[in-house]
Amino acid sequence: FVGRSTDWLVNDPLGETWSHITYHELGHAMKMTYYRGETEAIVNFNHVYIRNVKEGVGFDKAFAESLGTHQQQGLLTPDLAAVHWMITKNFRTGREMDRSRSQYNEFRYQHRGYAKYADIARTFGWGALKAFNRQDNLDVMAQSKSAGSDLGNVDGRTLRMSMAAGADLTVLIHFWGIHPENPAKLKRAMQQHGLSPSNKIRKLLEGYKSLIPMDKRAFNETYHKIYPKNPTAYWCWSPLFGCGWWKANKNWNRSAGQASVSQVDKIIATYYHHPSPKPKPTPGSTP
């Protein structure tokens, strides 16, 4: 047997080019807990923490490169991951993120599949996620019931994560395509723990709304931000995912953009009592 002594895994397993694979597989080995559909997504998030906290890499860069830097792999910051999700048909029509075992899947090997955790980290601090994971681990080791165990896997996880963050995160999880299974029961549980939706999250979602491309030009500008290396047709073979999806939807228009904007407004209105404020007209403009 002749070993592959020149293989990246032997020579540079934590190098910049391929380390995302090492950390991805480490995530599986750690048996991380996750929402439905996140199996091949959340395992990439450890890479963000290690590079940002332990290696001092900027948050956006650490997140963008957590799936590698090859030309076919988009470099999505959390903001761009949000745009990538908001412009899909599933988001525009109020559906959950696709988690099917098909090319339509919107979670696996994609930044938007785990960007919710980036939002929690940069809004409430890494400590919130550390506290959540620590408590989940302690509960498993003690073989005890976790808070929200009567709410089911989805809503129970949202409750526990909210407790760690000190705010009701339901609206954020909903935004990222995982809808509560029993909204009324989950809301009561949040109230029992003194948790309410955070204005920080509302501000975050308002910011995301402002990033939605409203015409073909803005759509294409977003594409080039995500794919600065301009991958060739070889890498964009499927119209269902990756750069192929962007090329198949290049005729984006204002109607589609407005549908995305309306959906963000709808989500915000569901969890906050007051509607989103209308933008103030610029000086000299006609109201």
C-alpha positions as CSV (number, residue, x, y, z in Angstrom):
1,F,0.0,0.0,0.0
2,V,1.4,3.4,-1.0
3,G,0.2,6.2,1.3
4,R,-0.7,9.7,-0.1
5,S,2.0,11.6,1.6
6,T,1.2,14.7,-0.3
7,D,-2.5,14.8,0.6
8,W,-3.7,18.0,2.4
9,L,-5.0,16.0,5.3
10,V,-1.5,14.8,6.0
11,N,0.4,18.0,5.3
12,D,-1.9,20.8,6.3
13,P,-5.2,19.7,7.8
14,L,-5.8,23.1,9.4
15,G,-4.6,25.2,6.5
16,E,-6.6,28.0,5.0
17,T,-7.6,26.0,1.9
18,W,-9.1,22.8,3.3
19,S,-9.5,23.3,7.0
20,H,-13.2,23.7,6.7
21,I,-13.5,20.0,5.8
22,T,-11.5,19.1,8.9
23,Y,-13.8,21.2,11.2
24,H,-16.9,20.0,9.3
25,E,-16.1,16.4,10.1
26,L,-15.1,17.3,13.7
27,G,-18.6,18.8,14.1
28,H,-20.1,15.5,13.2
29,A,-17.8,13.7,15.6
30,M,-18.9,16.0,18.4
31,K,-22.5,14.9,18.0
32,M,-23.8,18.5,18.0
33,T,-27.5,19.1,18.7
34,Y,-29.4,20.8,15.9
35,Y,-32.7,21.8,14.4
36,R,-34.3,19.6,11.8
37,G,-32.5,20.0,8.5
38,E,-29.2,21.3,10.0
39,T,-27.2,18.0,10.1
40,E,-24.8,19.1,7.3
41,A,-25.0,22.8,8.1
42,I,-24.4,23.5,11.8
43,V,-21.2,21.3,11.9
44,N,-19.5,24.1,9.9
45,F,-20.2,26.7,12.6
46,N,-17.4,25.5,15.0
47,H,-15.0,26.8,12.4
48,V,-16.4,30.3,12.8
49,Y,-15.8,30.3,16.6
50,I,-12.3,28.9,16.4
51,R,-11.1,31.4,13.8
52,N,-12.9,34.4,15.3
53,V,-12.3,33.8,19.0
54,K,-9.1,31.7,19.1
55,E,-7.3,33.0,16.0
56,G,-8.5,36.6,16.0
57,V,-10.0,36.5,12.5
58,G,-12.8,39.1,11.9
59,F,-16.3,37.6,12.4
60,D,-17.5,38.2,8.8
61,K,-14.4,36.7,7.3
62,A,-14.4,33.7,9.6
63,F,-18.1,33.1,8.7
64,A,-17.7,33.6,5.0
65,E,-14.7,31.2,4.8
66,S,-16.2,28.5,7.0
67,L,-17.2,26.5,3.9
68,G,-13.8,27.1,2.2
69,T,-12.5,29.6,-0.3
70,H,-12.6,27.6,-3.6
71,Q,-13.9,29.5,-6.6
72,Q,-17.2,27.6,-6.7
73,Q,-17.9,28.3,-3.0
74,G,-19.6,31.5,-2.3
75,L,-18.1,33.8,0.3
76,L,-21.2,34.8,2.3
77,T,-21.1,37.0,5.3
78,P,-24.1,36.7,7.6
79,D,-25.7,39.6,5.8
80,L,-25.2,38.0,2.4
81,A,-26.5,34.7,3.8
82,A,-29.7,36.5,4.8
83,V,-30.1,37.9,1.3
84,H,-29.4,34.4,-0.1
85,W,-32.4,33.1,1.9
86,M,-34.7,36.1,1.5
87,I,-34.7,36.0,-2.3
88,T,-35.8,32.4,-2.5
89,K,-39.4,31.4,-3.4
90,N,-39.8,29.6,-0.1
91,F,-39.0,32.7,1.8
92,R,-41.1,35.0,-0.4
93,T,-44.2,32.7,0.1
94,G,-43.8,32.2,3.8
95,R,-42.6,28.6,3.7
96,E,-39.9,26.9,5.7
97,M,-36.4,26.4,4.4
98,D,-36.3,23.3,2.3
99,R,-34.7,20.4,4.1
100,S,-35.4,17.6,1.6
101,R,-32.8,15.1,0.5
102,S,-32.6,16.7,-3.0
103,Q,-30.9,19.5,-4.9
104,Y,-33.6,21.8,-3.6
105,N,-32.2,21.6,-0.1
106,E,-31.5,25.0,1.4
107,F,-29.6,24.0,4.5
108,R,-26.8,21.6,3.9
109,Y,-23.4,22.9,3.0
110,Q,-24.8,26.4,2.8
111,H,-24.1,29.4,5.0
112,R,-27.8,30.2,5.3
113,G,-28.3,26.8,6.9
114,Y,-26.4,27.9,10.1
115,A,-26.4,31.7,9.8
116,K,-29.0,31.9,12.7
117,Y,-26.2,31.0,15.1
118,A,-24.0,33.8,13.7
119,D,-26.8,36.2,14.4
120,I,-27.1,35.0,18.0
121,A,-23.4,35.3,18.5
122,R,-23.0,38.8,17.1
123,T,-26.2,40.1,18.7
124,F,-25.9,38.5,22.2
125,G,-22.3,37.4,22.3
126,W,-20.6,34.1,22.0
127,G,-21.4,33.5,25.7
128,A,-25.1,32.9,24.8
129,L,-24.3,30.0,22.5
130,K,-21.7,28.6,24.9
131,A,-24.2,28.7,27.8
132,F,-26.8,27.0,25.7
133,N,-24.5,24.2,24.5
134,R,-23.0,23.7,28.0
135,Q,-26.5,23.3,29.6
136,D,-27.6,20.9,26.9
137,N,-24.5,18.8,27.5
138,L,-25.0,18.8,31.3
139,D,-28.6,17.7,30.8
140,V,-27.5,14.8,28.6
141,M,-24.8,13.7,31.0
142,A,-27.2,13.9,33.9
143,Q,-29.9,12.1,31.9
144,S,-32.3,14.7,33.0
145,K,-35.1,16.5,31.1
146,S,-34.1,19.8,29.6
147,A,-36.2,22.9,29.9
148,G,-38.9,22.9,27.3
149,S,-38.8,19.1,26.9
150,D,-42.6,19.1,26.7
151,L,-42.5,21.5,23.7
152,G,-40.9,19.1,21.2
153,N,-37.5,19.2,19.6
154,V,-38.0,22.4,17.6
155,D,-39.8,24.7,20.1
156,G,-37.9,23.2,23.1
157,R,-34.6,24.1,21.5
158,T,-35.8,27.6,20.7
159,L,-36.8,28.0,24.4
160,R,-33.5,26.8,25.7
161,M,-31.5,29.0,23.3
162,S,-33.7,32.0,24.3
163,M,-33.0,31.4,28.0
164,A,-29.3,31.4,27.3
165,A,-29.6,34.6,25.2
166,G,-31.9,36.3,27.7
167,A,-34.5,37.1,24.9
168,D,-37.2,35.3,23.0
169,L,-35.5,34.2,19.8
170,T,-38.6,32.7,18.1
171,V,-38.8,35.6,15.6
172,L,-35.2,35.0,14.6
173,I,-35.6,31.2,14.2
174,H,-38.8,31.8,12.2
175,F,-37.0,34.3,9.9
176,W,-34.4,31.6,9.2
177,G,-37.0,29.2,7.9
178,I,-37.8,27.1,11.0
179,H,-41.3,27.9,12.1
180,P,-42.6,27.2,15.6
181,E,-44.6,24.0,15.9
182,N,-47.0,25.3,18.5
183,P,-46.6,29.1,18.6
184,A,-49.1,29.7,21.4
185,K,-47.6,27.1,23.7
186,L,-44.1,28.3,23.0
187,K,-45.1,31.9,23.6
188,R,-46.5,31.0,27.0
189,A,-43.3,29.2,27.9
190,M,-41.3,32.2,27.0
191,Q,-43.5,34.4,29.1
192,Q,-43.1,32.0,32.1
193,H,-39.4,32.5,31.8
194,G,-39.7,36.3,31.5
195,L,-38.5,36.3,27.9
196,S,-39.8,38.7,25.2
197,P,-38.7,39.5,21.6
198,S,-35.6,41.7,21.6
199,N,-35.5,45.0,19.8
200,K,-32.0,44.1,18.8
201,I,-33.4,41.3,16.6
202,R,-36.0,43.6,15.2
203,K,-33.3,46.1,14.2
204,L,-31.3,43.2,12.7
205,L,-34.3,42.1,10.5
206,E,-35.0,45.7,9.5
207,G,-31.4,45.9,8.3
208,Y,-31.7,42.6,6.4
209,K,-34.8,44.0,4.7
210,S,-32.8,46.9,3.4
211,L,-30.3,44.6,1.7
212,I,-32.9,42.9,-0.5
213,P,-32.1,43.6,-4.2
214,M,-35.0,45.4,-5.9
215,D,-33.9,45.0,-9.5
216,K,-31.6,43.0,-11.8
217,R,-28.7,45.3,-11.3
218,A,-28.7,45.0,-7.5
219,F,-29.2,41.2,-7.8
220,N,-26.1,40.9,-10.0
221,E,-24.1,43.1,-7.7
222,T,-25.0,40.8,-4.8
223,Y,-23.9,37.8,-6.9
224,H,-20.5,39.3,-7.5
225,K,-20.1,40.0,-3.8
226,I,-20.7,36.4,-3.1
227,Y,-18.7,35.0,-5.9
228,P,-15.8,37.4,-6.3
229,K,-13.8,34.7,-8.1
230,N,-16.5,34.5,-10.8
231,P,-16.8,30.7,-11.1
232,T,-16.9,29.1,-14.5
233,A,-19.9,27.4,-16.1
234,Y,-18.3,24.1,-15.0
235,W,-19.1,24.9,-11.3
236,C,-22.5,26.4,-12.0
237,W,-24.1,23.4,-13.7
238,S,-27.2,23.1,-11.6
239,P,-30.0,25.8,-11.7
240,L,-31.1,24.6,-8.2
241,F,-28.2,25.5,-6.0
242,G,-24.9,27.5,-5.8
243,C,-23.8,29.8,-8.5
244,G,-26.0,28.0,-11.0
245,W,-29.1,29.1,-9.1
246,W,-28.0,32.7,-9.3
247,K,-27.5,32.5,-13.0
248,A,-30.9,30.9,-13.5
249,N,-32.6,33.7,-11.6
250,K,-30.6,36.6,-13.1
251,N,-33.8,38.3,-14.4
252,W,-34.7,39.3,-10.8
253,N,-37.2,42.2,-10.8
254,R,-38.9,44.6,-8.4
255,S,-42.0,42.4,-8.0
256,A,-39.9,39.6,-6.6
257,G,-37.9,42.0,-4.4
258,Q,-41.1,43.5,-3.0
259,A,-42.4,40.0,-2.2
260,S,-39.3,39.5,-0.1
261,V,-39.7,42.8,1.6
262,S,-43.4,42.1,2.4
263,Q,-42.4,38.8,4.0
264,V,-39.9,40.4,6.3
265,D,-42.6,42.9,7.3
266,K,-45.0,40.1,8.0
267,I,-42.6,38.2,10.2
268,I,-41.8,41.4,12.2
269,A,-45.6,42.2,12.6
270,T,-46.2,38.6,13.9
271,Y,-43.9,39.1,16.9
272,Y,-43.8,42.8,17.5
273,H,-46.8,45.0,18.4
274,H,-46.0,48.0,16.3
275,P,-45.5,47.9,12.5
276,S,-42.2,48.7,10.9
277,P,-41.7,52.4,10.6
278,K,-41.9,53.7,7.0
279,P,-38.7,55.2,5.7
280,K,-38.6,59.0,5.9
281,P,-38.5,60.8,2.5
282,T,-35.2,62.3,1.6
283,P,-35.0,66.1,1.5
284,G,-36.6,67.5,-1.6
285,S,-38.4,64.3,-2.5
286,T,-42.1,63.9,-3.0
287,P,-43.9,62.0,-0.2
